[in-house]
């Protein structure tokens, strides 16, 4: 009997140990197993920013940060190759500009803390005579890995100079490819172009192997893609139409999309053309609407445009706009890139699609360098919009101006220089709370008749916050 009891005791003890072991194992597994807890996506303030002004041709470099309640941080303007800062700022809302001589280097603007949020930098040149006569303005470029430009090809411009700058300590490598009105330019030239650390390379499109060689020379319209295969680069593209016929910097195009608004088509006489590029392999069917002060309509009665795949399509706007300032709205069944080309007097200007002010990208746009006859062209393609424009001197003081834009209308408003701003000033354009989306561009002009010079700067929302994606304690937070 005693032996039986011992056997039963051992059996129960073993069972108890098994239960304890299973409980421990299950508990450990439960503890280590991914759970359902998730941190929702949220926004963080922008705390670092880099922009590159292409330099080389001289002109004025202007820098401005967005006024805000945050404090702290620093902004330095230096030659890309290095050296002592040309300028330093430590408080947001201030501006700086300097007329630079002709150099063989670019200029890098680096900002941290509050000064990085809403940073804007521009390079402006005015040549009243000579072969490069013209008024040209460029938004200094942010480094990226996949960049697009849309404008004239070598058949319509006698010089196209692509400036590639590497702001990092590691070498970069880029592939340059292009689409034309006849389709993709199929060549191995332009591939694996190296860009040394802290250096700028200037590539002449159509004149060097790195610039696609001879195959691009017959292109009248061109969509140029700069794709970094290693590192990242800041890119700027300078256009000269011909000797004494105008110069300009092409604006960087946003990534291809199915719904676009191209603002800032300037009023007045001269050629106006809409350019549309289809990077994909399927043809695009695009609904096009011009939006003027008198309302929206289909240019030349072309309600829908058929655009071939991997090519650039040009649409005349001059006849239908009749000298009115406008924006163009496009809705496509395929992702496209869009912009415009404008000729007037002795100069040329170009525009591109933009993000709206008051949308997810931000409420304000910053302009760093306003001079001469400056105005903003604002369009509200959907609902009514309300905008506040504040011009500012170097210390940030300015008087606000309120502008109302009716739904489906375009309004052009002159910029009034602040006190002491005769030689240059900045501006902040802000969509008011409750306003509908508004798209815009700044036009700067000088002269009259055949001596008229002008430039267009698309207004881009100033990046003040960075949207972070959702995260959780699951591998799916890292693995799609």
Secondary structure, 3 states (H helix, E strand, C coil): CHHHHHHHHHHHHHHHHHHHHHHHHHHHHHHHCCCCCEECCEEEECCEEEEEECCCCCEEEEEECCCCCCCCEEEEEEECCCCCCCEEECCCCCEEEEEECCCCCCEEEEEEEHHHCCCEEEEEEEECCCCCCEEEEEECECCECEEEEEEECCCCCCEEEEEEEECCCCCEEEEEEEEECCEECCCCCCCCEEECCCEEEEEECCCCHHHCHHHHCCCCEEEEEEEEEECCEEEEEEEECCCCCCEEEECEECCCEEEEEEEEECCCCCCEEEEEEECCCCCEEEEEEEEECCEEECHHHCCEEEECCCEEEEEECHHHHCCCCEEEEEEEEEEEEEEEEEEECCEEEEEEECCCECECCECEEEEEEECCEEEEEEEECCCCEEEEEEEECCCCCCCEEEEEECCCEEEEEECCCCCCCCCCEEEEEEECCCCCCEEEEEEEEECCHHHCEEEEEECCCCCCEEEECCEECCHHHCCC
